[in-house]
């Protein structure tokens, strides 16, 4: 019994139960997702939308680490973590980005006290030095870094207030603020992320940066109940779509003569029909029959050379006289071309390919059988031979198609 028959004979009441079950699963999934979101953002409801915006920018995840809300992802393939906290003894906001930094540098607003680093950095810009305090243990490297065109502006943007501190150590940058920045939390975080990305690019041009390989964070995928419920709904939907496709394909088979599995991989199959004997040139038909092959619109062959009995080629026809040749191998449409005139198409066994004389010095490379296409029965040089060679379609021109043996 066909899949279509099974679907049609299902009683109405079981189908209603299935639909109600899918509806229930969908509503339960929505409810569980909302509850999970409430737990995730508990205590951080005022910045929930901002955290989601940051997570989208980083293509990352949002999760709780103890009482803190954490967003982890990647910016330009650089692992980036934003942490929000209400713990009195911890920073309200911390932003950490992995970067190819090769030395240590500490920076803060001019009024802030920076105790790390044995050397205070000064530049030739008194305005810059007046608003930013920087110290380092590697002054030569730090001055080279500050010479990058965009670095000073990014440092000023990151240390936009005396309460913010920036720590750069080999392999990472970390920014700390005593309180969660509000309002416009999302804008604030993303501006800092982008400024850090510019600093990371400047670090990548420093000597020795290549010795610090950086691997992007991988998103953690947990099989949660909400995912299972959504998957159940998706599967039910896909089942309905598949049943519809089977029904449409079966209609196409009845109307066009194509097999269901083949019609599914032939675009616009329902606008063509499989060619019959009368669609081929009589001269070419007579030649084929002399080679003990009967002309047909569907040609079974082993194009891939793996004994796949499901492989075939089609000659399709339209009332306007146009012809279409489709070669299907390994379950996919490998060749699809339309011709204004076509005399015949036939299978060439793989064993007969070495005996063919080709136009030029290049023979046909094929893993299995080949397909002969003759465009003009009266022109011996109008043939084309198609073969499947690995992932490619190869085409060669025989010197005389009538000299080819088809058996």
GIURPE-V234603 format. One record per backbone hydrogen bond with DSSP energy under -0.5 kcal/mol. NH is the residue of the N-H (numbers start at 1). CO is the residue of the C=O. If there is no record, write none. Layout:
nh=NH co=CO
nh=NH co=CO
This chain:
nh=6 co=2
nh=7 co=3
nh=8 co=4
nh=9 co=5
nh=10 co=7
nh=15 co=11
nh=16 co=12
nh=17 co=13
nh=18 co=14
nh=19 co=15
nh=20 co=16
nh=21 co=17
nh=22 co=18
nh=23 co=19
nh=24 co=20
nh=25 co=21
nh=26 co=22
nh=27 co=23
nh=28 co=24
nh=29 co=25
nh=30 co=26
nh=31 co=27
nh=32 co=28
nh=33 co=29
nh=34 co=30
nh=35 co=31
nh=36 co=32
nh=37 co=33
nh=38 co=34
nh=39 co=35
nh=40 co=36
nh=41 co=37
nh=42 co=39
nh=44 co=41
nh=47 co=44
nh=48 co=45
nh=51 co=47
nh=52 co=48
nh=53 co=49
nh=54 co=50
nh=55 co=51
nh=56 co=52
nh=57 co=53
nh=58 co=54
nh=59 co=55
nh=59 co=56
nh=60 co=55
nh=61 co=72
nh=63 co=70
nh=65 co=68
nh=66 co=64
nh=68 co=65
nh=69 co=84
nh=70 co=63
nh=70 co=68
nh=71 co=82
nh=72 co=61
nh=73 co=80
nh=74 co=58
nh=75 co=78
nh=76 co=74
nh=78 co=75
nh=79 co=77
nh=80 co=73
nh=81 co=96
nh=82 co=71
nh=83 co=94
nh=84 co=69
nh=85 co=92
nh=90 co=87
nh=92 co=177
nh=93 co=177
nh=94 co=83
nh=95 co=175
nh=96 co=81
nh=97 co=173
nh=98 co=79
nh=99 co=171
nh=101 co=99
nh=105 co=168
nh=106 co=135
nh=107 co=166
nh=108 co=133
nh=109 co=161
nh=109 co=164
nh=110 co=131
nh=112 co=109
nh=114 co=112
nh=115 co=113
nh=119 co=136
nh=121 co=134
nh=126 co=124
nh=129 co=125
nh=130 co=126
nh=131 co=127
nh=131 co=128
nh=132 co=128
nh=133 co=108
nh=135 co=106
nh=136 co=119
nh=137 co=104
nh=138 co=104
nh=142 co=138
nh=143 co=139
nh=144 co=140
nh=145 co=141
nh=146 co=142
nh=147 co=143
nh=148 co=145
nh=151 co=148
nh=152 co=148
nh=154 co=150
nh=155 co=151
nh=156 co=152
nh=157 co=153
nh=158 co=154
nh=159 co=155
nh=160 co=157
nh=160 co=158
nh=164 co=161
nh=165 co=176
nh=166 co=107
nh=167 co=174
nh=168 co=105
nh=168 co=166
nh=169 co=167
nh=169 co=172
nh=171 co=101
nh=172 co=169
nh=173 co=97
nh=174 co=167
nh=175 co=95
nh=176 co=165
nh=177 co=93
nh=188 co=184
nh=189 co=185
nh=190 co=186
nh=191 co=187
nh=192 co=188
nh=193 co=189
nh=194 co=190
nh=195 co=191
nh=196 co=192
nh=197 co=193
nh=198 co=194
nh=199 co=195
nh=200 co=196
nh=201 co=197
nh=202 co=198
nh=203 co=199
nh=204 co=200
nh=205 co=201
nh=205 co=202
nh=206 co=203
nh=209 co=206
nh=211 co=208
nh=212 co=209
nh=213 co=211
nh=221 co=219
nh=222 co=220
nh=224 co=222
nh=228 co=224
nh=229 co=225
nh=230 co=226
nh=231 co=227
nh=232 co=228
nh=233 co=229
nh=234 co=230
nh=235 co=231
nh=236 co=232
nh=237 co=233
nh=238 co=234
nh=239 co=235
nh=240 co=236
nh=241 co=237
nh=242 co=238
nh=243 co=239
nh=244 co=240
nh=245 co=241
nh=246 co=242
nh=247 co=243
nh=248 co=244
nh=249 co=245
nh=250 co=246
nh=251 co=247
nh=252 co=248
nh=253 co=249
nh=254 co=250
nh=255 co=251
nh=256 co=252
nh=257 co=253
nh=263 co=259
nh=264 co=260
nh=265 co=262
nh=266 co=263
nh=267 co=265
nh=269 co=266
nh=271 co=268
nh=272 co=269
nh=273 co=317
nh=274 co=256
nh=275 co=315
nh=279 co=276
nh=280 co=277
nh=281 co=343
nh=285 co=281
nh=286 co=282
nh=287 co=283
nh=288 co=284
nh=289 co=285
nh=290 co=286
nh=291 co=287
nh=291 co=288
nh=292 co=289
nh=293 co=288
nh=297 co=275
nh=299 co=313
nh=300 co=298
nh=301 co=311
nh=303 co=301
nh=305 co=302
nh=309 co=307
nh=311 co=308
nh=312 co=328
nh=313 co=299
nh=314 co=326
nh=315 co=297
nh=316 co=314
nh=316 co=324
nh=317 co=273
nh=318 co=322
nh=321 co=318
nh=323 co=339
nh=324 co=316
nh=325 co=337
nh=326 co=314
nh=326 co=324
nh=327 co=335
nh=328 co=312
nh=328 co=326
nh=329 co=327
nh=329 co=332
nh=332 co=329
nh=334 co=327
nh=334 co=332
nh=335 co=327
nh=337 co=325
nh=339 co=323
nh=343 co=374
nh=344 co=374
nh=346 co=372
nh=348 co=370
nh=349 co=347
nh=352 co=349
nh=353 co=349
nh=353 co=350
nh=355 co=352
nh=356 co=353
nh=358 co=356
nh=359 co=397
nh=360 co=358
nh=363 co=361
nh=366 co=364
nh=367 co=388
nh=368 co=303
nh=369 co=302
nh=370 co=348
nh=371 co=386
nh=372 co=346
nh=373 co=384
nh=374 co=344
nh=375 co=373
nh=375 co=382
nh=379 co=376
nh=380 co=378
nh=382 co=379
nh=384 co=373
nh=385 co=396
nh=386 co=371
nh=387 co=394
nh=388 co=369
nh=389 co=387
nh=389 co=392
nh=392 co=389
nh=394 co=387
nh=394 co=392
nh=396 co=385
nh=398 co=396
nh=399 co=357
nh=400 co=357
nh=401 co=380
nh=403 co=400
nh=404 co=401
